[in-house]
């Protein structure tokens, strides 16, 4: 057999082998590789809403003439509002600043010592301006927060015998501190759960016409805990 015939025969065998039908079972199915979820990027502006519950005490001092009488009342109710902030991430550390403004329906009342007068403190609104420091674990970020707090309190006093009722409002200023955890739930959305201690400080309210005496004043000192949940959209 000549060399040409050998080459032709070999080529025919290879071509025949290459044309052998291949069953579907002989083809391994291509594996589907799912890419891991993208790690949250905390850097940037965000805005959102929140709602929660405030609970604490209104420690009030009644000053009538030369007497000073302290008393306390429970102070609790619903709060809800909006927040706006900015985060900057460096490695796992997340530095941020957040401001919020809250509607409040938190109040408490008590009978003033040695009088027939009830005093009711009602927080109408409050806000905070806080720094935040968090540690990012991919999509979960626990954090601590603290800063300035302010709010408007309405003090209403009512003489249960005469029926006389007067009120006064004052803007309180104080501080707040707490912590929470924020979780990235979708591409640009995150949910947060937060607890704050809020101390709005003391403020004099002069209502001598109903309490009586010289130099009569009520000085509420408002402190409460705040547990709330929120939803943020990250820009």
N, C-alpha and C positions, 0 to 999 in steps of 0.2 A: 504494500500500500504506500503510495507516495505521500510525501509530507503534506501536500495540499489537501489530499483526501482526509488525512488525520485531523488537520485543523478544522475542515468543514464538519467532520463527524463530531468533534468536541464542541464546536459551536452549536450544533443541533441539539446535543444533550443539555447544554447549559440553557438554551432557549426554552427547551421543553420543560426543564425544571422551574424556570422562572415563570412559566405560564400555568403552573399547577394551581388549580383553584384553592383559595384559602378560606376556610370556614370562619364564620363570625366568632366561634368559640376560640379560634386561634389568635384572635386580636384582643389583647388586654385592654379593658376599658380605660380611657384616660381619667386619671384621678382629678377631682375638683379640689383645688386649693383655695381655701378661704383666707383672705388677708385679715390679719388681726385688726381689731377696732383701733382706730386712730386715737392716740393719747390726747387728752384734753389740753388745749392751749388756753391757759388762764389769762394771758396778757391781753389787755384791751378794756374798752368801756363796756358797761352793762347797765341795764335798767330792769326793774321788775315790780312786783306787787307782793304784799304779805298780809297775814292776818294772824291774830293770836289772842292771848288772855293775859291781863295784868292782875297781880294780886299782891297786896302788902298792907301797910298801915299808914294812916295820916296821924302823926304825932303833933298835937296842937297845944299851944300855950295860950291860956286866957289871962290877960293882964287887966285887972279892974282896980282902979285907985292904986293902993300900995300892995295889993295881993297878986300873987302869981300862981295860977292853977293849971297844971298840965293834965291832959287827957288824951286818949287815943281812940281811934275807930278803924274798923276794917275798911279796906280801900281796894275794890276790885271791879273787873268788868272787861268788856270786849275792846280790842284795838285792831285797827287795820289801816294800811296805807301803801305808800310807794317808796322805792329806794333807787338811788343812782350811784354808781361807783366806777372805779378804775382799778385794775390789777396790773402788776408788773411781775413777771416770773423770771427768776434767775436760778437755774438748776431746779431743785425741788422747792426752794423757798419762794413764796408768793407774798409780795408786799402790796397793800391796797389801801384805798380810802373810800369811805361810803358815807353818804348823807341820806337820811330818810325823814319823812313827814307823815305823822300818824293822826288819824281821827281816833278819838277815845270816848268811851262811854263807861268810865270807871269812877266809882263814887263810894262814899261811906259817910255815916252820920253817927252822932253820939249826943247825949245830954250833957250840957256843960255843968261842971261841979257847982253846987250850991245855988243853982239857978233853975228857972223853968224854961230854959232856952235850949233848943237843939241846934247843933252846928253840922252842916253837911258840906263836905268837900267834893267837888265834881270836876274831874279832869276832862277838859273839852278837846284838847289836842296837845301833842308834844312832838318833838323831833330830836334827832341826834346827829352829830358829825363825828365820825370815828375813824381811827386807823385800824387796819386789819393785818395780821401776820399769820400766814398759813403754811402748811407743808403739803405739797402735792404728791399723792400716790396715784398717778395716772388720772383717773376720772373722779377720785375722791380727795377732798381737801378739808381736813380739820383746821380750825383757826381760832385764834383769840382776837378780841376786839375791845376797844375802849376809846373814850373821848368825852366830848361836851354834850350836855343834854339841856333842853329847855322846853317849857310848856306853859299852857294857860290853865289856871285853876279858878273855878268859881266857888266862892264861899257863900253859902246861904244860911242865915240864922232865922229861927222861927220861935217866937214866944208862944208856947202851947196854951198859956192861960189867956193872954190878951188877943192872940191871933195875929199879932204884928209880924210881918215878914220883910226882911231886907236882904240884899245881896251885894257882893263886891267881887270883882275879878282882879287877878294879878298874874303877871308873867314871871314864872320861876326859872332859875338857872342853876344848873348843877353838873353832875357827871354821870357816866355810865361805864360799866365794864362787864364783859361776859365772853362767850365763846359759842362755837357751833360747828357744823359740818356742811359742806356744799358738795353736791354730787352732779356731775355732768350726765344728763339723761339722754340727750340727743346732740346733734351736731352743734347747735348754738344755744341750747337750753340747759339750764341747771336748776336743781331744787336745793333749798337750804332749810336747815332746822337750827334754831338759835335760841339761846337763853341770855338775857341781859338783866343785870341789877341796875336800876335807875334811881338815882337820888337827885330830886329836883330842888332840894334845899328849902330854906325858910323864906317867908315873905310876910310882912305885916299887912293886916287888913284892919282898918279903923272903922268900927261900927258901934260907936258909943251910944247912939240914939236908941238902941234897943237893949243893950246890955246894962247901961247905966254906970255911973261912977265917973271919975275923972281920969282921962287918959286911957280909956278902955281900948283894947286891941286884941285881935286874934292873930296868932302867928302859926300857920300850918307848916309842918315839915313833912314833905311828901316823899315816901320811899316805896318802891314796889319792884317785884320781880316780873319779868316779861318773857313768856314762852311763846314763840311764834314760828310759823313756817312760811316760806316764800318761794317764788318762782322768778328766775332771772333769764333775760335774753342777752346773750353776749354778742356784741357787734364786731 
